[in-house]
């Protein structure tokens, strides 16, 4: 599934031209909402709702960033693969165990739902 969703709010002037991003979220609606928050300058390689499709998209497209909902994290962490991307973890709730898990997976950032386009752009840009 491609990521050609709509985006509103931010200008097209970001240093993210062509940066490949994968969204990994078991909830397809949540993944699509997150996709809509991405700036149009990035190249979203897919929205994975299960581990198998996430690993296939990672291998096929080599994304620079994976926006990973915590509902996908445990299995992703326990699988051994070449981690050649940055993880931005997304939690549905602000729970202490999500902070611990974010540290364990070496997430570069931890965002708490609900998100807006400015938060996502700021995190992805850093």
C-alpha positions in Angstrom: 0.0 0.0 0.0 1.5 3.4 -1.0 1.5 6.6 1.0 0.0 9.2 -1.3 -2.2 10.8 1.3 -3.1 14.4 1.6 -1.3 16.9 3.7 -2.3 20.3 4.9 -0.9 22.9 7.1 2.8 23.2 6.5 4.7 24.8 3.6 6.5 22.6 1.1 9.9 24.0 2.1 11.5 21.3 4.2 14.9 19.6 4.0 13.1 16.3 3.7 12.9 16.0 -0.1 12.8 12.4 -1.0 13.4 11.0 2.5 11.8 7.6 2.7 9.5 6.9 5.6 7.7 3.7 6.6 4.7 3.8 9.0 4.2 0.7 11.1 0.9 0.5 13.0 -1.4 -2.4 13.6 -4.4 0.0 13.3 -4.8 0.9 9.7 -6.9 4.0 10.5 -4.3 5.3 12.8 -1.6 4.6 10.2 -3.5 6.5 7.6 -4.1 9.5 9.9 -0.3 9.6 10.6 0.3 9.4 6.9 -1.9 12.5 6.3 0.4 14.4 8.8 3.5 13.9 6.7 4.8 16.7 4.6 4.4 16.1 0.8 8.2 16.3 0.3 8.8 12.9 2.0 8.4 9.6 0.2 6.2 7.3 2.3 7.1 3.7 1.2 4.0 2.2 2.9 1.8 1.7 5.9 2.5 -1.7 7.4 -0.1 -3.2 9.7 1.7 -6.4 10.5 5.3 -7.5 11.1 5.7 -9.4 7.8 4.7 -6.5 5.6 6.9 -4.1 7.7 10.0 -6.3 7.3 9.3 -6.7 3.5 8.9 -2.9 3.1 12.1 -2.3 5.1 14.1 -4.7 3.1 12.7 -3.5 -0.3 12.8 0.3 0.3 15.5 0.8 3.0 13.6 3.7 4.7 15.6 6.3 6.6 12.8 6.6 9.2 10.2 4.2 10.6 7.3 5.8 12.4 6.4 2.9 14.7 3.4 2.7 16.9 4.2 1.0 20.2 1.6 -1.6 19.3 4.2 -2.9 16.8 7.3 -2.5 18.8 7.8 -5.7 20.8 7.9 -8.0 17.9 9.9 -5.5 15.8 12.5 -5.3 18.6 12.7 -9.1 19.1 13.4 -9.8 15.4 16.9 -9.6 14.3 17.5 -7.5 11.2 19.9 -4.8 10.1 18.6 -1.7 11.7 19.7 0.9 9.1 16.9 3.4 10.0 15.9 5.8 12.7 12.8 4.9 14.8 10.3 7.5 15.9 8.0 5.7 18.4 4.4 6.7 18.7 2.4 5.9 21.8 -1.4 6.0 22.1 -1.0 6.8 25.8 1.6 8.4 28.0 2.6 5.3 30.0 5.9 4.9 31.8 6.4 1.5 30.1 6.3 3.2 26.7 9.2 5.4 27.7 11.2 2.3 28.8 10.4 0.5 25.6 11.3 3.6 23.6 14.7 3.6 25.2 15.0 -0.2 24.6 14.4 0.1 20.9 16.7 3.2 20.7 13.9 5.4 19.4 15.1 8.8 18.5 11.9 10.4 19.6 8.7 9.3 21.4 5.5 11.1 20.3 2.2 10.8 22.2 -1.2 10.7 20.4 -3.0 12.8 19.4 -0.5 14.3 17.0 -0.5 17.3 14.7 1.5 18.0 11.5 3.8 20.4 13.3 4.9 17.7 15.8 5.5 15.1 13.2 7.4 17.5 10.9 9.6 18.7 13.8 10.4 15.1 14.9 11.1 13.9 11.3 13.2 17.0 10.5 15.5 16.4 13.5 
